[in-house]
Amino acid sequence: MDLTEVMDAIYFASHQKHGWQDCLDLLSEISGAEAAQLLVVSGGRGQLVAGYQGRAGAVQGCGDAGDDSPALISWSTRHEIDGTLVDLIVQRQAEHGDFASTEKRLLGDLMPHIARAMRQEEVFRLLNDRQTAVHRQKQGAMLLLDGQHNVVFLSAEAESLLSRTEAAKLDAGRLRLTQRSKQAELEALIQGCFESRTTGMVSLKDGEQNISRLLVSTVQPRDNKLFLSHGLVAVFMVGAQCEENSQEAVIGQWLGLTESESRIASLIAQGRRPGDIAGEIDLSVHTVRHHVKNIYRKTGAHSQSQLTALVLNLPA
């Protein structure tokens, strides 16, 4: 089996109805297991957060001596990310022998990717819940780009913006900017997002002010170290009308932030850094960073671009 298929199954599992079941079935297939299970446990509280079971069969206890059920061999591997423990348990009948070292190594190498995908799933769930409240009937002006920079998703709002501006357009399935220097800047930023988790902005000059900037954020970085994995990058299109909606009172009301947090979130959306914000509102950098940490926790955002997209797309 092509392991690229396995990597794609891992990173797209949270976007499909039975994604983790399909993923566990693939893991069973490549490791010779008859059953596979994923458990997500909060490291701090030891509380089970989520659990997934493959279709091939349920992971069972090995049974007591008097149990008539077939003897089973289990093997598990664990990975921790951001204080959350992810356990993968595979199992097969004892007559097939213990799991080979190559099988164990393969699953162990996949665990960081599984844990990262599950962490992304948690972030996406928070963002989706927040976006549902913020956008209601609209999806926001967003595009998703694959590893070849092709547009694989285009929201209705983004399509509408593109139809009204001369600053950017879709050309053969790719996002093109009118200004060559801005196109080069965008391409470099997108490439950086694929190679490592990063964010950034490209400012645009649009006479009608339909688009004032593009916010670029990594969804899934490309991974060539282990197996080839296709990346995903999100591009948020921000218009002048959206910028009018970034008032602090609106931010606090919709995002559940305190007055200080709302003010800092508004400044972040304007491209300010913690050091700049500290000097502007007469707080220490340490205090500002503490507020920023709370803002990310409350909103579910994990980057400046994602937080900016939330703030600038709030309703008036």
N, C-alpha and C positions, 0 to 999 in steps of 0.2 A: 504493500500500500504506500502511496505517495504521502510522506509525512506533512507536506504542505496542506493536504486535506485535513489532517488532524489539527494543525495549528489554526486553520480557518474555522474548524468546528469549535475550537476552544474560544476564540475571540468573538465569534458571532453567536455563541450559544445563548447569550442573554437577549438577543434580538429575535429569536425564533420561539415559537410556542413550546416545542419539545426539544429545545436546543441542547440542554444539559443531558437529557436522556440519550439523544443521538450521540453526543460527545462521549458519554460513558460507554456506549456500545462500541464505539470506535476504539476506545482505550482497552476494552476487553479483547477486541479482535487482535490488536497489535501485540498484546502481552500474553495471549493464550489463556486469559481468565474466562470464567463462566459467569461471573457477576462482578459488578463494580458499584461503588457508592462514594459520594462526596459529602463530607460534613463540614460545616462552617461554624466555628466556635469563637465566641468573644473571649479574647485572651485575658481581659481584666476580670470579667464576671464568670467565665467558664460556662456561659449560657449558649445553648445551641441556637444559632441564628438562622441557618438554612440547611436543608438536606436534599440530596438528589439521588435517585436510584436508576440504574440502567434497566432497559427492558428485558435483557437476557435472563435475569434472575435476581432474586433478593439475596443480599449478603446475610448469612446466618451465623449463629454461634457454632463452634466446632462440635458441640454435643457432648453429653456425658458418656461414660463408659458403657452404660446400658442402653444407650440410644440406638435404635435400629437404622437411623438415617446414615447415609454414606459419610465417611470421614472426609473432612474438608481441610484445606490448607489456605490460610489467609496471609496476606502481606499488606502492610500499609506504609505510606510515606506522608510526611507533613511539611508544610511550608508556612511561615509566618510573614504577614505583611500588614503594616500599620496597626499592630496589636491584635490582629485577627488571625486565628489559626485555621488552616484549611487542611483537612485530612482526606486522603484518597485511600480507599480500601478495596483490594481486589481479592478474588477467591475462586478456587476450583477444587474439584475432587482430588483427594490424596493420591488416587491411582495414577494421576497424570504427573505426579512428582512435584517437588518444590519449584518455585519460580526461579528461573535462571538469573544469573548476575546481569546478563545483557538486558533481560526484561525489566529487572529492578532498576537498572541504570537509566533505561529509556523513560520509564515512568517518573523516576526521580528528576530527570532533566526537564520533563514537561511541567513539573509542579510549580515552578516560578511563574510560568505562563498561565496556568490554571488560576493561581492565586491572584495574579494581576487582573485577569479577566473578571474574576468575581468581585474584586475591589472596584473595577470599572462599572460592573453591574449595579453595585450599591450606589455609586455616584450618579449613574444614569437614572436610577430610580428616584433619587432625591431631586435631580434636575427636572425630570419629566413631571414629577408632582408639582414642582414649583412653576414650571413652564405652563402647565395646564391651568393653574390659577392665574398666572400672569397674562397669558395670551388668549385664554378661553377658546374662541373659535379660530384663531390664527396660529400658524406654526412658527412664526418668526421668519425673518429673512435669512435663511441659512442654506448653504450648499455643503455636501460631503464629497471629498475628492479621494480617489484611490491612489495606490502607489505609483501609477503612471500619470497622475495629475488629471485624470478624467473625472468629470462630474458624474457621480453615481446617484446623487439625490439632489433635487432642487425643490424647495418649498414654494408654495403658491405665492407667498409674499415676495420671495427673492425673484421669482419669475416676473412679477409685476414691476418691481424696481428696475430690473434689467431692461424691461420694455420701455421705460421712461427716461433712461439716461444714455448719454453718449460716452460716459467715462468708462463703462465696462459692458461686455456683451459675451454671449456664448458663441463660440466658433468651433465647429466640429467636435462638440462635446467637452470643450475646455473653456475655462474662464479667461478672457482676454481683456487687458486694459488698454485704453487708447494711447496713453503716454508710455513710451518705451522704457523710460527710466523706472516708472512705477511697476511695469510688468516685470522687469528684472528684479526689482525689490521684492515683489510678491513671490516670484519663482524661488528666490533664495530663501525666503521665509518658510514657504511650504516645504522645501527640501529639508530645511533645518528641523521642521516639525516631524518629518518622517524619520530622520536619523536619531533624534532624541526628543524627549518630552519638553516642549517649549511653547511659548505663545508670543504673539507680536501683533503690531498694527501697521497698516499702510494707509496713509491719508491720501484723499483724492480731491481734485479740483473739478467740481461739477457745477456748471453755470446755474442749473435749476435746483441745486442742493438736494437732488434725489438720493445721492449717496455721498457721505462725507468721509467715510473710512471703512476699511475692511479689517475685521478682527479674525486672526488666524490662530487656531488652537489644535493641539494634538489630541486625537481620539484614541488612536492606536499606532504607536511607532512601528516602523519597519524593523524586523529582527533578522539579521543575517548571521548572527553568531551561532545559533543552534540550528534552526531550520528556517528556510525562507518563509516569511510571513508577510502578507500584504498589509500595508498600513492604511490608516484613514485619517484625514485631516478635515476639520470643520472650518468653514469660512462664514462669518456673520457679516451681513451687509447692514451698515448703520446709516440711516438718513437723518437729515436735519430735523424732521418732524419728531423722530425718536428722541433726539437730544433735548427737545423741549420738555420731555416727560421725565427728566431726571431730577426733579425737585426733591429736596430732602424729605418733606412731609410724605410725599407719595412713596418714596423708597421705604421709609419706616413703616408705613401702613401695609404695603404689599409684601415686604420681605421680613417683617417682624423684627426690625432692628431698633436699637435705642437711638436717641437723638445724636449722640456722638458717633455711633456706628454708621448711621445714615449719612452724616456729613462726610465721613471718611470714605464710604462706599461711593458717594457722588464724586469725590475728588479722584478716586481710583478710576472711575469711568471716564474722567477727563485726561487720563494718562499720567497722573501724578505718582511718584514713588514715595515710599514711607518717609524717607529723609525730607523730601519736599513738603509732604503733608505735615510733618512734625513742626517745621518752621512756620508754616502758614497758619496753623491753628494753635500754636504755642503749647505743644505737648512733647514729651520725650519720644525718641524713636522707638524705645522699648514699649512705651504705652501704645503707640500707634500700631506696632506690630502685634501686640496683644489684641487690640481691637480687630485688626485684619484677620487674625486667626479665628476669632469669634464670628466674624462676618462669613467667612468661608464655611464654618461649621453650621451656621444657621441657614445659609442659602443652599448648601450642597455643592457650591462651586469649588473647583480646585485650581483655578488659574485666573489671572487678571482678565484675560479675554472672555472667559465664561462669565465672570462676575459683571464685566462691562456690558456684555450682551443682555444679561438679566436686567440691569439697571436701565439701560437705554431703551429697552422694549417695554417698560412698564406703562400701563395705561395712564392717561392724564387724570 
